[in-house]
Amino acid sequence: MRRRTLAALAAAATVALVAAGCSATGTANDQAGSGGSLVYATGEPDHLTPGRQTVAFTQVLSLFAPLTETDSDGKLHDVAAKSVTSSDNTTWTITLRDGWKFQNGEEVTPESYVKAWNHTAYGPNAWENSGELASIVGYADLNPASGKPKTKEMSGLKVTGKDTFTVTLDHADSQFPLQLSQAQTAFYPMPEAAYADLKAYDAKPIGNGPYEMTEKWKANQPFTVTAWKGFEGTKAKTEDVTFKSYSDMNTAYTDVLAGNADVLFLPADKMTSAGSDFGDRLHSFDAPGIDYLGFPLWDDRYSNPDVRRAISMSIDREQVNKAIYGGLYEPATALTPPNMSGTQEGICGEACEFSPSKAKALLQEAGGFDGTITLVYPGGNGLDSLYQAYANQIRQNLGVDTVAKATTDWASYYSELTDKKIAGPHFGHWGALYASQQNTLRALFTKAGGCAPCTGYYQSDEVDQLLAKADSAGSQAEANEYYAQAQKAVLEDFPVVPTFFDKYAYVVSDKIASLPAVDGSPVVPGITVK
């Protein structure tokens, strides 16, 4: 996702990644801020600089416009880019649209991107989203294994004209245009004015998007953004948006119910009550994420794929969905969510279907199970009821003693996982930052993909080769064929139990007239108020 550490992935399990509010055509229309205001309830930001933020997607994506974006159907459109083209999937030419400016009046130029990307990638700066740029030639030079970098610029970035620059990757990658879309914020530009005082910029960034800051962000204080009349994309529908941070999302839930806030990502422990509390003001959207159970593949007790399949078939996902998620989620039948191009729902087949009799027979054929199945999950993340439900079903349907065990916190969970000390099947979640099967399949099922510990360090030469072929594909349809083959190859080994396709659920106040969404998250500038 952001080539980030597994610890940072904890946020992906609980925080919605909010899509940018930009025009799919990249041309201005409508009047900016046709009226009204709203209060958006969020967690406290960490940073507002695109190359640094990890939990402030909602705020940052209201201030900046991406080069490309995917629409609600998963189709890719150019936004700040006029075109993104390549003849070999390795060297890409990005042509910018004419007339785009930053909110301080500076022109948005190829240099605005190249300088920002180099600054984000430069190792000594230690910017959190640096890893999103890791496939650009020269990234390694800015991040040497030891010592200080000898250069501050990636050789794979070249300004080639007043509105063009090229990006050379270290391998062919057919999905690169998708990586430039809304949630990979390391790919955003910065104005020259930012570099004079980066700390001040972080508190009041100057973007190229539909809203501009009207005041500095101060820790634990609300701040307001206002529709920017100079935005060249589709104008924001609401004049002012106030971002109000909460340390307790249950308090935020109560505030939305009372009309003191207007939009909130639904807390997990409110999923079963939100329908009765909010009625048609509860919104659920397809998200680019999947939940699963991973396995300690180094443990002989879980080395047989049929043992893993038996555990999968012993779980009644429909019942769990109703009891834990209030019916908002969707049982997983593939390794990637259905809103990703080419995902074949049902490719998992019988192994993802609830059948206690077949599960028990399969386990017996595999030699049974010796000892206790211990399900492990990070404590303090609201997962207790979910893993107790899994444990109860596995115990009842396989006839094997099964317990659910929470670690003290995320850090201890992470340590157990990476040190190969985890006791059994464990929590797994992947939320993609761009809507391509590549992101999920590469991250979870390749050694260097970013989340090898998440899947027991599973590795398959066949899967690696199929994903490389997808990277070199001449069309999305061809890439999707290789992704399907890769999924079949992974499922033959069955290193994980797909459990649920994620849904991002939101509750809103009576004030909200419409809540459009992309990639499962509200497009802030598209929200309208009554």
TIVEXKE-332775 format. One line per 8 residues: for each residue x, y, z of C-alpha. Coordinates in nm, 4 decimals. Each point is the difference from the previous one (the first is absolute). Example, Ala and Ser with C-alpha at 12.3 -4.5 7.8 and 13.67 -1.06 7.14 Angstrom:
2
1.2300,-0.4500,0.7800; 0.1370,0.3440,-0.0660
end
This chain:
530
0.0000,0.0000,0.0000; 0.2498,0.2601,0.1010; 0.2899,-0.2466,0.0122; -0.0417,0.0799,0.3662; 0.0738,-0.2074,0.3039; -0.2557,-0.2496,0.1171; -0.0577,0.2107,0.3080; -0.1290,0.2810,-0.2166
-0.2426,-0.2454,-0.1592; -0.1931,-0.0015,0.3241; -0.1554,0.3244,-0.1061; -0.1167,-0.1572,-0.3243; -0.2065,-0.2481,0.1945; -0.2061,0.2679,0.1656; 0.0290,0.3242,-0.1948; -0.1804,0.0705,-0.3263
0.2204,0.1235,-0.2802; -0.1863,0.2989,-0.1328; -0.0161,0.0640,-0.3725; 0.0869,0.3307,-0.1573; -0.2732,0.2356,-0.1070; 0.1074,0.0803,-0.3516; -0.1445,0.0159,-0.3449; 0.0222,-0.3142,-0.2082
0.0498,0.2235,-0.3003; 0.2310,0.2489,0.1650; -0.1921,0.2971,-0.1388; -0.1656,0.2690,0.2068; -0.3768,0.0061,0.0263; -0.2657,0.1289,0.2344; 0.0493,0.2719,0.2542; 0.2352,-0.0673,0.2895
-0.1747,-0.0562,0.3303; -0.3645,0.0338,-0.1001; -0.0845,0.0457,0.3659; -0.0165,-0.1374,0.3483; 0.2448,-0.1565,0.2399; 0.0537,-0.3299,0.1754; 0.2030,-0.1493,0.2844; 0.2005,-0.3111,-0.0849
0.0904,-0.2105,0.3058; 0.3461,-0.1559,-0.0273; 0.2931,-0.1206,0.2029; 0.2821,0.2418,0.0776; 0.2314,0.0555,-0.3015; 0.3672,-0.0873,0.0211; 0.1088,0.2274,-0.2867; -0.1721,0.1962,-0.2754
0.2933,-0.0151,-0.2433; -0.0881,-0.2655,-0.2632; 0.3396,-0.1692,0.0158; -0.0316,-0.0375,0.3767; -0.3619,-0.0637,0.0980; -0.1046,-0.3545,0.0896; -0.3385,0.0552,0.1677; -0.1112,0.3364,-0.1445
-0.1250,-0.1194,-0.3372; -0.3339,0.1765,0.0369; 0.1581,0.3361,0.0650; 0.2885,-0.0221,-0.2472; -0.2127,-0.1259,-0.2865; -0.2302,0.2987,0.0319; 0.2990,0.2331,-0.0459; 0.1794,-0.1785,-0.2850
-0.0942,-0.1482,-0.3361; 0.1648,-0.3207,-0.1277; 0.1407,-0.0587,-0.3461; -0.2601,-0.2737,-0.0594; -0.3017,-0.1394,0.1809; -0.2288,-0.3008,-0.0129; -0.3737,0.0557,-0.0115; -0.2672,-0.1920,0.1910
0.0145,-0.2753,-0.2651; 0.3765,-0.0357,0.0323; 0.0693,0.1668,-0.3364; 0.3122,0.2141,-0.0190; -0.0183,0.3673,-0.1038; 0.2609,0.2712,-0.0372; -0.0347,0.2977,0.2363; 0.2988,0.2331,0.0340
0.1653,-0.2115,-0.2696; -0.1061,0.0474,-0.3600; 0.1458,-0.3410,-0.0801; 0.2197,-0.2757,0.1445; 0.1530,-0.2121,-0.2771; 0.2710,-0.2580,-0.0601; 0.1129,-0.2232,-0.2853; 0.1711,-0.2538,0.2261
-0.1653,0.0323,0.3440; 0.3389,0.1057,0.1357; 0.0522,0.3621,-0.1072; -0.3138,0.2068,0.0403; -0.0679,0.3467,-0.1357; -0.2300,0.2171,0.2098; -0.1525,0.3022,-0.1719; -0.1625,0.2573,0.2266
-0.3129,0.1994,-0.0736; 0.0396,0.3668,-0.0877; -0.0968,0.2755,0.2398; 0.0194,-0.1854,0.3311; 0.1273,0.2010,0.2951; 0.0677,-0.0401,0.3674; -0.2183,0.1917,0.2415; 0.2695,0.2687,0.0407
-0.0022,0.0717,-0.3733; 0.3131,-0.1989,-0.0920; -0.0208,-0.1969,-0.3241; -0.0168,-0.3778,0.0349; 0.2924,-0.1176,-0.2123; 0.1901,-0.3245,-0.0602; 0.2597,0.1335,0.2441; -0.2743,0.0192,0.2662
-0.0283,-0.3775,-0.0175; 0.3634,-0.0933,-0.0543; 0.1279,0.2109,0.2909; -0.2749,-0.1203,0.2360; 0.0575,-0.3659,-0.0882; 0.3764,0.0304,0.0467; -0.0479,0.1724,0.3349; -0.2435,-0.2675,0.1157
0.2299,-0.2819,-0.1142; 0.3201,0.1430,0.1515; 0.0857,-0.2377,0.2834; 0.1386,0.2482,0.2571; -0.3292,0.1915,-0.0115; -0.1739,-0.3122,0.1365; -0.3342,0.0902,-0.1549; -0.2585,-0.2645,0.0711
-0.1254,-0.0557,-0.3571; 0.3435,-0.0303,-0.1561; -0.0507,-0.3681,-0.0799; -0.2820,0.0739,-0.2448; 0.2732,0.1267,-0.2350; 0.2266,-0.3035,0.0422; -0.0425,-0.1327,-0.3540; 0.1476,0.3139,-0.1608
0.3546,-0.0434,-0.1283; 0.2385,0.1727,0.2395; -0.2117,-0.0479,0.3119; 0.2639,-0.2340,0.1408; 0.2633,0.2734,-0.0463; -0.2038,0.2248,0.2291; -0.0376,-0.2844,0.2504; 0.3339,-0.1820,0.0227
0.0392,-0.2908,0.2397; 0.2613,0.1978,0.1898; 0.1417,0.3501,-0.0023; -0.1405,0.3222,-0.1374; -0.1380,0.0136,-0.3561; 0.2392,0.1479,-0.2551; -0.2856,0.1598,-0.1905; -0.3347,0.1602,0.0774
-0.1646,-0.0779,-0.3318; -0.1307,-0.3217,-0.1528; 0.1493,-0.0631,-0.3434; -0.3338,-0.1422,-0.1147; -0.1689,0.3430,0.0087; 0.0570,0.2405,-0.2898; -0.1740,0.3268,-0.0921; -0.0368,-0.0186,-0.3767
-0.2114,0.3065,-0.0824; -0.2081,0.2833,0.1399; -0.2836,-0.2431,0.0722; 0.1666,-0.3445,-0.0143; 0.2274,-0.2187,0.2076; 0.1035,-0.3630,-0.0197; 0.0104,-0.2684,0.2667; 0.2220,-0.3044,-0.0548
-0.0806,-0.2999,0.2197; 0.2360,-0.2770,0.1055; -0.2313,-0.2563,-0.1618; -0.2911,-0.0032,-0.2426; -0.3234,0.0878,0.1781; -0.3293,0.0195,-0.1887; -0.1767,0.1267,0.3137; 0.2067,0.3166,0.0436
-0.2796,0.2389,-0.1122; -0.2212,-0.1486,0.2728; 0.2739,0.0595,0.2563; -0.0198,0.3733,-0.0775; -0.3623,0.0127,0.1162; -0.1536,0.1579,0.3037; 0.1274,-0.1852,0.3067; 0.3715,-0.0301,-0.0822
0.0739,0.3465,0.1280; 0.3781,-0.0193,-0.0497; -0.0758,0.0675,-0.3678; -0.1474,0.3442,0.0689; 0.1815,0.3245,-0.0897; 0.1137,0.2804,0.2287; 0.0506,0.3693,-0.0823; 0.3405,0.1632,0.0231
-0.1262,0.2001,0.2980; -0.0237,-0.3176,0.2078; 0.3748,-0.0478,0.0305; 0.0646,0.3319,0.1768; -0.1582,-0.1339,0.3215; -0.1172,-0.3606,-0.0184; -0.1228,0.0000,0.3613; -0.2269,0.2963,-0.0686
-0.1107,-0.1617,-0.3252; -0.1012,-0.3141,0.1872; -0.2393,0.2077,0.2118; -0.1443,0.1870,-0.2975; 0.0831,-0.1728,-0.3295; -0.0477,0.1709,-0.3345; -0.1637,-0.2480,-0.2344; -0.1331,-0.0258,-0.3535
-0.3369,-0.1451,0.0984; -0.3624,0.1003,0.0502; 0.0373,0.1454,0.3509; 0.2542,0.2347,0.1574; 0.1012,0.0476,0.3624; -0.1439,0.3079,0.1680; 0.1882,-0.0442,0.3264; 0.2903,-0.1944,0.1411
-0.0554,-0.3462,0.1374; 0.0671,-0.0091,0.3730; 0.0200,-0.3269,0.1889; -0.3363,-0.1297,0.1219; -0.1818,0.3049,-0.1359; -0.2578,0.0076,-0.2827; 0.1027,0.1775,-0.3190; -0.1978,0.1075,-0.3043
0.0706,-0.0208,-0.3721; -0.1844,0.2143,-0.2543; -0.0887,-0.0727,-0.3613; 0.2762,0.1415,-0.2209; -0.1340,0.1977,-0.2926; 0.3185,-0.0497,-0.2027; -0.0255,-0.3790,-0.0129; 0.0093,-0.1297,-0.3576
-0.1880,-0.3220,0.0717; -0.3596,-0.0537,0.1055; -0.0854,0.2590,0.2627; -0.0847,-0.0924,0.3559; -0.3716,-0.0211,0.0764; 0.0213,0.1259,0.3574; 0.1599,0.3344,0.0842; 0.1656,-0.0882,0.3320
0.1071,-0.3267,0.1596; 0.1158,-0.0062,0.3603; 0.2137,-0.2969,0.1007; -0.0562,-0.0793,0.3657; 0.2221,-0.2638,0.1569; -0.1117,-0.2406,0.2715; 0.2004,-0.2300,0.2226; -0.3121,-0.2098,0.0634
-0.2032,-0.0885,-0.3095; -0.2945,-0.1043,0.2134; -0.0224,0.3628,0.1127; 0.0125,0.1037,-0.3644; -0.2810,-0.2475,-0.0732; -0.2151,0.1621,0.2682; 0.0794,0.3444,-0.1419; -0.1127,-0.0986,-0.3496
-0.3160,-0.1522,0.1429; -0.0665,0.3311,0.1787; 0.0865,0.2101,-0.3052; 0.3155,0.1500,0.1509; 0.2107,-0.1614,-0.2758; -0.1101,-0.1121,-0.3452; 0.2154,-0.2827,-0.1413; 0.1771,-0.2858,0.1801
0.1703,-0.3258,-0.0981; -0.2005,-0.2569,0.1989; 0.1817,-0.1397,0.3066; 0.0167,-0.3798,-0.0030; -0.1878,-0.0422,0.3271; -0.2944,0.2033,-0.1345; -0.0609,-0.2136,-0.3081; -0.2833,-0.2013,0.1512
-0.1815,0.3061,0.1373; 0.0555,0.2544,-0.2801; -0.2895,-0.1263,-0.2115; -0.2556,0.0622,0.2711; 0.1658,0.3245,0.1122; 0.0390,0.1593,-0.3431; -0.2284,-0.1847,-0.2429; 0.0616,0.1234,-0.3548
0.2731,0.2309,0.1305; 0.2285,-0.3048,0.0251; 0.2015,-0.0388,-0.3224; 0.2088,-0.3046,-0.0933; 0.2450,-0.0044,-0.2925; 0.2195,-0.2608,-0.1652; 0.3587,0.0469,0.1191; 0.3349,-0.1078,-0.1507
0.0782,-0.2221,0.2984; -0.0188,-0.3604,0.1105; 0.0081,-0.1696,0.3416; 0.1523,-0.3438,0.0436; 0.1569,-0.2437,0.2425; 0.3722,-0.0541,-0.0472; 0.1929,-0.3059,0.1160; 0.3413,-0.0690,0.1536
0.1038,-0.2060,-0.3024; 0.3211,-0.1005,0.1790; -0.2130,-0.1934,0.2553; -0.0348,-0.3634,-0.1154; -0.3564,-0.0153,0.1336; -0.1052,0.2519,-0.2652; 0.2277,-0.1152,-0.2829; -0.2688,-0.2042,-0.1772
-0.2219,0.2195,-0.2240; -0.2964,-0.2260,0.0769; 0.0274,0.0850,0.3706; -0.0230,0.3647,-0.0963; -0.2933,-0.0691,-0.2343; -0.1804,-0.1889,0.2755; 0.0292,0.2991,0.2319; -0.1350,0.2242,-0.2768
-0.2987,-0.2261,-0.0671; -0.0844,-0.0184,0.3710; -0.0707,0.3757,0.0180; -0.3542,0.1176,-0.0686; 0.0772,0.3401,-0.1486; -0.3651,0.0929,-0.0465; -0.0746,-0.0543,0.3671; 0.3100,0.1965,0.1041
-0.1006,0.2813,-0.2334; -0.3400,0.0330,0.1625; 0.1233,-0.0340,0.3578; 0.3128,0.2166,-0.0195; -0.0405,0.2313,-0.2979; -0.3752,0.0531,0.0021; -0.0176,-0.1507,-0.3502; 0.2145,0.2791,-0.1470
0.2914,-0.2152,-0.1196; 0.0198,-0.2562,-0.2808; 0.1501,-0.3491,0.0382; 0.3187,-0.0283,-0.2054; 0.0047,-0.2372,-0.2966; 0.3296,0.1191,-0.1521; 0.3335,0.1444,0.1107; -0.0826,0.3511,-0.1188
-0.3187,0.2044,0.0424; -0.2572,0.0126,-0.2810; 0.0497,0.3719,-0.0695; 0.3467,-0.0737,-0.1386; 0.0112,-0.0463,-0.3760; -0.0031,-0.3659,-0.0999; -0.0752,-0.1544,0.3397; -0.1838,-0.3280,-0.0561
-0.2451,-0.0373,0.2850; -0.0343,-0.3645,0.0974; 0.3517,-0.0957,-0.1140; 0.0667,-0.1354,0.3508; -0.2704,-0.2607,-0.0587; -0.1006,-0.2539,0.2606; 0.2886,0.0904,0.2307; -0.1714,0.3307,0.0831
-0.3457,-0.1530,0.0477; -0.1396,-0.1024,0.3388; -0.0291,-0.3788,0.0207; 0.0672,-0.1455,0.3477; -0.0365,-0.3618,-0.1116; 0.2451,0.0383,-0.2890; 0.2354,0.2029,0.2189; 0.0108,-0.2724,0.2651
0.0530,-0.2727,-0.2591; 0.2766,0.1994,-0.1690; 0.1790,0.0493,0.3307; -0.0179,-0.3730,0.0743; 0.1397,-0.0815,-0.3462; 0.2870,0.2399,0.0724; 0.0837,-0.1902,0.3176; -0.2002,0.2033,0.2495
0.1382,0.2684,0.2270; 0.2222,-0.0468,0.3016; -0.0588,0.2431,0.2865; -0.1837,0.3301,0.0198; -0.0655,0.2423,-0.2861; 0.0898,0.3437,0.1370; -0.1363,0.2975,-0.1936; 0.2161,0.3074,0.0572
-0.1019,0.3614,-0.0525; 0.1230,0.3429,0.1126; -0.1627,0.1149,0.3224; -0.1573,0.3420,0.0342; -0.1345,0.0089,-0.3548; -0.3607,-0.1049,0.0634; 0.0522,-0.3500,-0.1427; -0.0900,-0.2057,0.3076
-0.3542,-0.0953,-0.1018; 0.1079,-0.0893,-0.3537; 0.2753,-0.2383,0.1058; -0.2108,-0.1548,0.2751; -0.2614,-0.0735,-0.2683; 0.2616,-0.1599,-0.2253; 0.1325,-0.2089,0.2893; -0.3469,-0.1202,0.0989
-0.0832,-0.1060,-0.3559; 0.3288,-0.1812,-0.0618; -0.0284,-0.1808,0.3357; -0.3606,-0.1038,-0.0669; 0.0356,-0.0936,-0.3644; 0.3419,-0.1713,0.0011; -0.0136,-0.1511,0.3476; 0.3418,0.1492,0.0833
0.0659,0.2042,0.3098; 0.0278,0.3610,-0.1215; 0.0659,0.3209,0.1914; 0.0291,0.3666,-0.0950; 0.2976,0.1846,0.1467; 0.0522,0.3765,-0.0119; 0.3506,0.1405,0.0212; 0.0587,0.2951,0.2302
-0.0036,0.2465,-0.2876; 0.0931,0.0396,-0.3653; 0.3727,0.0225,0.0721; 0.0058,-0.3342,0.1799; -0.2056,-0.1591,-0.2777; 0.2436,0.1329,-0.2590; 0.2944,-0.1323,0.1992; -0.1510,-0.3488,0.0312
-0.0719,-0.0070,-0.3714; 0.3373,0.1184,-0.1273; 0.1934,-0.2071,0.2548; -0.1929,-0.3111,-0.1094; -0.1327,-0.0524,0.3509; -0.3697,0.0341,-0.0819; -0.1930,-0.2948,0.1399; -0.2475,-0.0719,-0.2780
-0.2388,0.1437,-0.2605; 0.0102,0.3761,0.0307; -0.1531,0.3343,-0.0881; 0.0497,0.1180,-0.3552; -0.1162,0.3055,-0.1904; 0.1136,0.1726,-0.3174; -0.1450,0.3274,-0.1225; 0.1395,0.0994,-0.3385
0.0965,0.3602,-0.0717; -0.0762,-0.0403,-0.3696; -0.2719,-0.2087,-0.1580; 0.2060,-0.2746,-0.1609; 0.0312,-0.3671,0.0824; 0.3736,0.0550,-0.0359; 0.0194,0.1870,0.3300; -0.1653,-0.2698,0.2091
0.1473,-0.3054,-0.1735; 0.3530,0.1386,-0.0038; -0.0148,0.1217,0.3599; -0.1321,-0.3212,0.1498; 0.1324,-0.2759,-0.2213; 0.3519,0.1015,-0.1017; 0.3088,0.0086,0.2170; 0.0873,0.3624,-0.0734
-0.3539,0.1284,-0.0270; -0.0149,0.1872,0.3279; -0.1969,-0.2334,0.2248; 0.1728,-0.3379,-0.0105; -0.0483,-0.0567,0.3773; -0.3762,0.0515,-0.0499; -0.0240,-0.3290,-0.1869; 0.2588,-0.2127,0.1751
0.2746,0.0963,-0.2455; -0.1811,-0.1834,-0.2784; 0.1894,-0.0030,-0.3291; -0.0628,-0.1632,-0.3378; 0.2186,0.0294,-0.3095; -0.3089,-0.0621,-0.2130; -0.1879,0.2885,0.1599; 0.3028,0.2287,-0.0375
0.0238,-0.0829,-0.3696; -0.3707,0.0554,-0.0618; 0.0060,0.3389,0.1735; 0.3062,0.0997,-0.2056; -0.1919,-0.0903,-0.3157; -0.2894,0.2167,0.1181; 0.2437,0.2877,0.0519; 0.1128,-0.0325,-0.3623
-0.3517,-0.0417,-0.1410; -0.1035,0.2152,-0.2929; -0.3523,0.0579,0.1317; -0.1987,-0.0158,0.3218; -0.1935,-0.2973,-0.1350; 0.3239,-0.1909,-0.0584; 0.1261,0.0928,0.3478; -0.3267,-0.1242,0.1486
0.0487,-0.3395,-0.1643; 0.3328,-0.0385,0.1774; -0.1501,0.1191,0.3293; -0.2659,-0.2718,-0.0277; 0.2695,-0.2606,-0.0609; 0.1973,0.1330,0.2961; -0.3045,-0.0256,0.2261; -0.0576,-0.3587,-0.1090
0.3630,-0.0834,0.0731; -0.0171,0.1562,0.3486; -0.3299,-0.1703,0.0774; 0.1482,-0.3349,-0.0981; 0.2435,0.0508,0.2893; -0.2673,0.1724,0.2139; 0.2400,0.1918,0.2296; -0.2802,0.2209,0.1375
-0.3717,-0.0241,0.0748; -0.1843,0.2837,-0.1795; -0.2762,0.1069,0.2373; -0.1601,0.3296,-0.1073; 0.0069,0.2565,-0.2747; 0.0154,0.3296,0.1830; -0.2754,0.2555,0.0006; 0.0509,0.3554,0.1140
-0.3059,0.1173,0.1894; -0.0860,0.3595,0.0896; -0.2711,0.1668,0.1998; -0.1184,0.3533,-0.0710; -0.2182,0.2642,0.1615; -0.3346,0.1217,-0.1343; 0.1909,0.2871,-0.1606; 0.1668,-0.2153,-0.2697
-0.1880,-0.0235,-0.3292; 0.2409,-0.2293,-0.1886; 0.3139,-0.1962,0.0763; 0.1778,-0.1050,-0.3220; 0.2924,-0.2382,0.0408; 0.3009,-0.1328,-0.1894; 0.2005,-0.3047,0.1139; -0.2403,-0.0339,0.2908
0.0527,0.3460,0.1454; -0.1924,0.3265,-0.0298; 0.1245,0.2462,-0.2585; 0.0066,0.2992,0.2316; -0.0497,0.2730,-0.2656; -0.2937,-0.1959,-0.1418; -0.1964,-0.0087,0.3269; -0.3061,0.2224,-0.0122
-0.1953,0.1462,0.2888; -0.3664,0.0828,0.0238
end
